[in-house]
Structures are given as structure tokens and as C-alpha cells.
Amino acid sequence: MKLKTVKAIAKRFKITKTKKVVRRAAGQDHFNAAERSKVTRAKRKDAGIIPANARSIKKAIPYK
């Protein structure tokens, strides 16, 4: 039977060409004016995932 993609996970994570799982940094929607510049710049970058969680995320997004 065909596997279904977990859409909640597919919206939050991306699998790169080299099969790494990346996510966006949290807390960048609003209330950013009060934060230090260093924090704001750090939020622009993609964050990695620990390997134990990456395995389960890859199973939830089977066709990527």
C-alpha cells in the first residue's frame, strides 16, 4: 500500500539533496525588535536536527 506523507512534518522540515533534515529557526514571526542583532541574524539560518529525530522525520516524509 502507498505510504502517506505526514503533512504537519512536511511543512516544517526540508530534506536536502544530501539527505540531511533542516528546519527553520523558531520564534521569528514577531516581537523581534527587542532582540539583539546577533539573535536576529541567527534566526535567519536553517538549523539542523539531531540524527535520532531525523530518522523518524524521514519516515514521515517518504517521497522526498
Jmol script that loads the backbone (N, CA, C; Angstrom):
load data "model"
ATOM      1  N   MET A   1       0.838  -1.184   0.000  1.00  0.00           N
ATOM      2  CA  MET A   1       0.000   0.000   0.000  1.00  0.00           C
ATOM      3  C   MET A   1       0.884   1.250   0.000  1.00  0.00           C
ATOM      4  N   LYS A   2       0.384   2.291  -0.637  1.00  0.00           N
ATOM      5  CA  LYS A   2       1.144   3.536  -0.741  1.00  0.00           C
ATOM      6  C   LYS A   2       1.239   4.221   0.616  1.00  0.00           C
ATOM      7  N   LEU A   3       2.439   4.743   0.939  1.00  0.00           N
ATOM      8  CA  LEU A   3       2.645   5.440   2.208  1.00  0.00           C
ATOM      9  C   LEU A   3       2.129   6.872   2.115  1.00  0.00           C
ATOM     10  N   LYS A   4       1.590   7.353   3.221  1.00  0.00           N
ATOM     11  CA  LYS A   4       1.101   8.731   3.261  1.00  0.00           C
ATOM     12  C   LYS A   4       2.131   9.641   3.910  1.00  0.00           C
ATOM     13  N   THR A   5       2.255  10.851   3.397  1.00  0.00           N
ATOM     14  CA  THR A   5       3.129  11.868   3.965  1.00  0.00           C
ATOM     15  C   THR A   5       2.420  12.526   5.135  1.00  0.00           C
ATOM     16  N   VAL A   6       3.138  12.714   6.239  1.00  0.00           N
ATOM     17  CA  VAL A   6       2.590  13.467   7.375  1.00  0.00           C
ATOM     18  C   VAL A   6       2.765  14.943   7.046  1.00  0.00           C
ATOM     19  N   LYS A   7       1.663  15.608   6.711  1.00  0.00           N
ATOM     20  CA  LYS A   7       1.722  16.969   6.191  1.00  0.00           C
ATOM     21  C   LYS A   7       2.247  17.969   7.212  1.00  0.00           C
ATOM     22  N   ALA A   8       1.966  17.760   8.487  1.00  0.00           N
ATOM     23  CA  ALA A   8       2.457  18.680   9.522  1.00  0.00           C
ATOM     24  C   ALA A   8       3.981  18.684   9.559  1.00  0.00           C
ATOM     25  N   ILE A   9       4.580  17.520   9.336  1.00  0.00           N
ATOM     26  CA  ILE A   9       6.046  17.424   9.324  1.00  0.00           C
ATOM     27  C   ILE A   9       6.596  17.954   8.008  1.00  0.00           C
ATOM     28  N   ALA A  10       5.918  17.677   6.908  1.00  0.00           N
ATOM     29  CA  ALA A  10       6.385  18.126   5.595  1.00  0.00           C
ATOM     30  C   ALA A  10       6.433  19.646   5.497  1.00  0.00           C
ATOM     31  N   LYS A  11       5.534  20.333   6.217  1.00  0.00           N
ATOM     32  CA  LYS A  11       5.519  21.787   6.193  1.00  0.00           C
ATOM     33  C   LYS A  11       6.654  22.398   7.013  1.00  0.00           C
ATOM     34  N   ARG A  12       7.150  21.676   8.007  1.00  0.00           N
ATOM     35  CA  ARG A  12       8.128  22.236   8.935  1.00  0.00           C
ATOM     36  C   ARG A  12       9.574  21.857   8.631  1.00  0.00           C
ATOM     37  N   PHE A  13       9.778  20.759   7.917  1.00  0.00           N
ATOM     38  CA  PHE A  13      11.126  20.267   7.679  1.00  0.00           C
ATOM     39  C   PHE A  13      11.373  20.107   6.189  1.00  0.00           C
ATOM     40  N   LYS A  14      12.652  20.182   5.827  1.00  0.00           N
ATOM     41  CA  LYS A  14      13.049  20.006   4.439  1.00  0.00           C
ATOM     42  C   LYS A  14      14.182  18.992   4.400  1.00  0.00           C
ATOM     43  N   ILE A  15      14.159  18.110   3.423  1.00  0.00           N
ATOM     44  CA  ILE A  15      15.240  17.149   3.245  1.00  0.00           C
ATOM     45  C   ILE A  15      16.096  17.645   2.084  1.00  0.00           C
ATOM     46  N   THR A  16      17.394  17.825   2.356  1.00  0.00           N
ATOM     47  CA  THR A  16      18.299  18.372   1.355  1.00  0.00           C
ATOM     48  C   THR A  16      18.701  17.300   0.348  1.00  0.00           C
ATOM     49  N   LYS A  17      19.459  17.704  -0.634  1.00  0.00           N
ATOM     50  CA  LYS A  17      19.917  16.778  -1.665  1.00  0.00           C
ATOM     51  C   LYS A  17      20.796  15.676  -1.079  1.00  0.00           C
ATOM     52  N   THR A  18      21.565  16.015  -0.043  1.00  0.00           N
ATOM     53  CA  THR A  18      22.434  15.018   0.602  1.00  0.00           C
ATOM     54  C   THR A  18      21.721  14.293   1.737  1.00  0.00           C
ATOM     55  N   LYS A  19      20.378  14.360   1.752  1.00  0.00           N
ATOM     56  CA  LYS A  19      19.515  13.638   2.709  1.00  0.00           C
ATOM     57  C   LYS A  19      19.660  14.111   4.158  1.00  0.00           C
ATOM     58  N   LYS A  20      20.079  15.373   4.339  1.00  0.00           N
ATOM     59  CA  LYS A  20      20.066  15.954   5.676  1.00  0.00           C
ATOM     60  C   LYS A  20      18.714  16.608   5.918  1.00  0.00           C
ATOM     61  N   VAL A  21      18.276  16.622   7.186  1.00  0.00           N
ATOM     62  CA  VAL A  21      16.999  17.245   7.541  1.00  0.00           C
ATOM     63  C   VAL A  21      17.298  18.597   8.168  1.00  0.00           C
ATOM     64  N   VAL A  22      16.667  19.652   7.640  1.00  0.00           N
ATOM     65  CA  VAL A  22      16.861  21.001   8.181  1.00  0.00           C
ATOM     66  C   VAL A  22      15.505  21.603   8.531  1.00  0.00           C
ATOM     67  N   ARG A  23      15.536  22.562   9.445  1.00  0.00           N
ATOM     68  CA  ARG A  23      14.324  23.262   9.864  1.00  0.00           C
ATOM     69  C   ARG A  23      14.655  24.734  10.010  1.00  0.00           C
ATOM     70  N   ARG A  24      13.630  25.566  10.039  1.00  0.00           N
ATOM     71  CA  ARG A  24      13.836  26.986  10.267  1.00  0.00           C
ATOM     72  C   ARG A  24      13.993  27.239  11.756  1.00  0.00           C
ATOM     73  N   ALA A  25      14.710  28.286  12.096  1.00  0.00           N
ATOM     74  CA  ALA A  25      14.861  28.662  13.496  1.00  0.00           C
ATOM     75  C   ALA A  25      13.528  29.143  14.047  1.00  0.00           C
ATOM     76  N   ALA A  26      13.272  28.859  15.303  1.00  0.00           N
ATOM     77  CA  ALA A  26      11.978  29.184  15.911  1.00  0.00           C
ATOM     78  C   ALA A  26      11.921  30.649  16.342  1.00  0.00           C
ATOM     79  N   GLY A  27      10.695  31.161  16.461  1.00  0.00           N
ATOM     80  CA  GLY A  27      10.458  32.474  17.048  1.00  0.00           C
ATOM     81  C   GLY A  27      10.841  33.643  16.188  1.00  0.00           C
ATOM     82  N   GLN A  28      10.546  33.609  14.898  1.00  0.00           N
ATOM     83  CA  GLN A  28      10.914  34.727  14.043  1.00  0.00           C
ATOM     84  C   GLN A  28       9.713  35.452  13.442  1.00  0.00           C
ATOM     85  N   ASP A  29       8.526  35.188  13.953  1.00  0.00           N
ATOM     86  CA  ASP A  29       7.334  35.830  13.398  1.00  0.00           C
ATOM     87  C   ASP A  29       7.163  37.276  13.855  1.00  0.00           C
ATOM     88  N   HIS A  30       7.210  37.507  15.164  1.00  0.00           N
ATOM     89  CA  HIS A  30       7.007  38.868  15.664  1.00  0.00           C
ATOM     90  C   HIS A  30       7.736  39.038  16.989  1.00  0.00           C
ATOM     91  N   PHE A  31       7.723  40.254  17.526  1.00  0.00           N
ATOM     92  CA  PHE A  31       8.454  40.646  18.737  1.00  0.00           C
ATOM     93  C   PHE A  31       9.969  40.499  18.557  1.00  0.00           C
ATOM     94  N   ASN A  32      10.466  40.820  17.383  1.00  0.00           N
ATOM     95  CA  ASN A  32      11.897  40.679  17.130  1.00  0.00           C
ATOM     96  C   ASN A  32      12.664  41.985  17.335  1.00  0.00           C
ATOM     97  N   ALA A  33      11.970  43.093  17.503  1.00  0.00           N
ATOM     98  CA  ALA A  33      12.648  44.387  17.629  1.00  0.00           C
ATOM     99  C   ALA A  33      13.438  44.484  18.927  1.00  0.00           C
ATOM    100  N   ALA A  34      12.995  43.802  19.956  1.00  0.00           N
ATOM    101  CA  ALA A  34      13.655  43.889  21.255  1.00  0.00           C
ATOM    102  C   ALA A  34      14.883  42.989  21.361  1.00  0.00           C
ATOM    103  N   GLU A  35      15.078  42.124  20.389  1.00  0.00           N
ATOM    104  CA  GLU A  35      16.179  41.161  20.485  1.00  0.00           C
ATOM    105  C   GLU A  35      17.477  41.746  19.962  1.00  0.00           C
ATOM    106  N   ARG A  36      18.568  41.148  20.420  1.00  0.00           N
ATOM    107  CA  ARG A  36      19.888  41.562  19.973  1.00  0.00           C
ATOM    108  C   ARG A  36      20.061  41.211  18.492  1.00  0.00           C
ATOM    109  N   SER A  37      20.941  41.941  17.827  1.00  0.00           N
ATOM    110  CA  SER A  37      21.193  41.706  16.406  1.00  0.00           C
ATOM    111  C   SER A  37      21.736  40.313  16.162  1.00  0.00           C
ATOM    112  N   LYS A  38      22.533  39.829  17.093  1.00  0.00           N
ATOM    113  CA  LYS A  38      23.127  38.502  16.968  1.00  0.00           C
ATOM    114  C   LYS A  38      22.039  37.417  16.906  1.00  0.00           C
ATOM    115  N   VAL A  39      21.007  37.576  17.728  1.00  0.00           N
ATOM    116  CA  VAL A  39      19.904  36.613  17.753  1.00  0.00           C
ATOM    117  C   VAL A  39      19.105  36.690  16.458  1.00  0.00           C
ATOM    118  N   THR A  40      18.858  37.903  15.986  1.00  0.00           N
ATOM    119  CA  THR A  40      18.096  38.096  14.759  1.00  0.00           C
ATOM    120  C   THR A  40      18.803  37.454  13.569  1.00  0.00           C
ATOM    121  N   ARG A  41      20.114  37.634  13.476  1.00  0.00           N
ATOM    122  CA  ARG A  41      20.873  37.027  12.378  1.00  0.00           C
ATOM    123  C   ARG A  41      20.875  35.509  12.486  1.00  0.00           C
ATOM    124  N   ALA A  42      20.936  34.989  13.699  1.00  0.00           N
ATOM    125  CA  ALA A  42      20.941  33.539  13.891  1.00  0.00           C
ATOM    126  C   ALA A  42      19.618  32.908  13.467  1.00  0.00           C
ATOM    127  N   LYS A  43      18.529  33.650  13.608  1.00  0.00           N
ATOM    128  CA  LYS A  43      17.212  33.131  13.233  1.00  0.00           C
ATOM    129  C   LYS A  43      17.020  33.028  11.725  1.00  0.00           C
ATOM    130  N   ARG A  44      17.846  33.699  10.959  1.00  0.00           N
ATOM    131  CA  ARG A  44      17.716  33.640   9.505  1.00  0.00           C
ATOM    132  C   ARG A  44      18.233  32.321   8.935  1.00  0.00           C
ATOM    133  N   LYS A  45      19.062  31.634   9.689  1.00  0.00           N
ATOM    134  CA  LYS A  45      19.705  30.423   9.185  1.00  0.00           C
ATOM    135  C   LYS A  45      18.876  29.187   9.505  1.00  0.00           C
ATOM    136  N   ASP A  46      19.051  28.174   8.676  1.00  0.00           N
ATOM    137  CA  ASP A  46      18.400  26.895   8.938  1.00  0.00           C
ATOM    138  C   ASP A  46      19.153  26.168  10.037  1.00  0.00           C
ATOM    139  N   ALA A  47      18.406  25.481  10.884  1.00  0.00           N
ATOM    140  CA  ALA A  47      19.004  24.726  11.976  1.00  0.00           C
ATOM    141  C   ALA A  47      18.979  23.247  11.623  1.00  0.00           C
ATOM    142  N   GLY A  48      19.907  22.517  12.190  1.00  0.00           N
ATOM    143  CA  GLY A  48      19.973  21.081  11.943  1.00  0.00           C
ATOM    144  C   GLY A  48      19.075  20.307  12.889  1.00  0.00           C
ATOM    145  N   ILE A  49      19.031  19.019  12.700  1.00  0.00           N
ATOM    146  CA  ILE A  49      18.233  18.118  13.522  1.00  0.00           C
ATOM    147  C   ILE A  49      19.159  17.032  14.036  1.00  0.00           C
ATOM    148  N   ILE A  50      18.960  16.598  15.296  1.00  0.00           N
ATOM    149  CA  ILE A  50      19.782  15.511  15.800  1.00  0.00           C
ATOM    150  C   ILE A  50      19.416  14.221  15.061  1.00  0.00           C
ATOM    151  N   PRO A  51      20.387  13.337  14.824  1.00  0.00           N
ATOM    152  CA  PRO A  51      20.154  12.157  13.974  1.00  0.00           C
ATOM    153  C   PRO A  51      19.011  11.257  14.423  1.00  0.00           C
ATOM    154  N   ALA A  52      18.785  11.133  15.724  1.00  0.00           N
ATOM    155  CA  ALA A  52      17.703  10.269  16.206  1.00  0.00           C
ATOM    156  C   ALA A  52      16.346  10.781  15.738  1.00  0.00           C
ATOM    157  N   ASN A  53      16.148  12.087  15.744  1.00  0.00           N
ATOM    158  CA  ASN A  53      14.896  12.663  15.266  1.00  0.00           C
ATOM    159  C   ASN A  53      14.822  12.662  13.747  1.00  0.00           C
ATOM    160  N   ALA A  54      15.964  12.786  13.083  1.00  0.00           N
ATOM    161  CA  ALA A  54      15.994  12.841  11.622  1.00  0.00           C
ATOM    162  C   ALA A  54      15.465  11.545  11.014  1.00  0.00           C
ATOM    163  N   ARG A  55      15.753  10.430  11.638  1.00  0.00           N
ATOM    164  CA  ARG A  55      15.271   9.144  11.118  1.00  0.00           C
ATOM    165  C   ARG A  55      13.750   9.088  11.089  1.00  0.00           C
ATOM    166  N   SER A  56      13.111   9.530  12.180  1.00  0.00           N
ATOM    167  CA  SER A  56      11.656   9.477  12.225  1.00  0.00           C
ATOM    168  C   SER A  56      11.027  10.509  11.282  1.00  0.00           C
ATOM    169  N   ILE A  57      11.691  11.642  11.078  1.00  0.00           N
ATOM    170  CA  ILE A  57      11.184  12.654  10.150  1.00  0.00           C
ATOM    171  C   ILE A  57      11.260  12.139   8.717  1.00  0.00           C
ATOM    172  N   LYS A  58      12.346  11.447   8.377  1.00  0.00           N
ATOM    173  CA  LYS A  58      12.476  10.889   7.029  1.00  0.00           C
ATOM    174  C   LYS A  58      11.422   9.823   6.749  1.00  0.00           C
ATOM    175  N   LYS A  59      11.043   9.064   7.756  1.00  0.00           N
ATOM    176  CA  LYS A  59       9.984   8.061   7.585  1.00  0.00           C
ATOM    177  C   LYS A  59       8.631   8.719   7.356  1.00  0.00           C
ATOM    178  N   ALA A  60       8.423   9.890   7.966  1.00  0.00           N
ATOM    179  CA  ALA A  60       7.142  10.588   7.852  1.00  0.00           C
ATOM    180  C   ALA A  60       7.017  11.313   6.501  1.00  0.00           C
ATOM    181  N   ILE A  61       8.165  11.569   5.839  1.00  0.00           N
ATOM    182  CA  ILE A  61       8.144  12.199   4.516  1.00  0.00           C
ATOM    183  C   ILE A  61       8.766  11.196   3.534  1.00  0.00           C
ATOM    184  N   PRO A  62       8.025  10.174   3.113  1.00  0.00           N
ATOM    185  CA  PRO A  62       8.638   9.069   2.378  1.00  0.00           C
ATOM    186  C   PRO A  62       9.083   9.386   0.950  1.00  0.00           C
ATOM    187  N   TYR A  63       8.463  10.347   0.289  1.00  0.00           N
ATOM    188  CA  TYR A  63       8.756  10.547  -1.139  1.00  0.00           C
ATOM    189  C   TYR A  63       9.581  11.785  -1.416  1.00  0.00           C
ATOM    190  N   LYS A  64      10.388  12.220  -0.477  1.00  0.00           N
ATOM    191  CA  LYS A  64      11.236  13.397  -0.676  1.00  0.00           C
ATOM    192  C   LYS A  64      12.665  12.976  -0.810  1.00  0.00           C
TER     193      LYS A  64
END
end "model"
wireframe off; spacefill off
backbone 0.3
color backbone group
